[in-house]
């Protein structure tokens, strides 16, 4: 399912217009992005938690040359599924 499919499904089930659903979805994604950018986490009880995790620096290899390269530490977004979502997927 892509973003357009998601918007269509929500609009159909909620009776809202596609444009209104798209606005709400874009605002939701923007708020999650802003929260993660500022180091906060977004917790939706039963669904899951969006958070950031620190990935430490390490040594890797260039697959074409085999030469060792240094990969710097970074902060990456992560999602941890909640219990209700885990149960629904089983």
Buried (B, 14 or more C-beta within 10 A) or exposed (E): EEEEEEBBEBBEEEEBEEEEBBEBBEEEEEEBEEBBEEEEEBEEEEBBBBBBEEEEEEEEEEEEEEEEEEEEEEEEEEEEBBEEBEEEEE
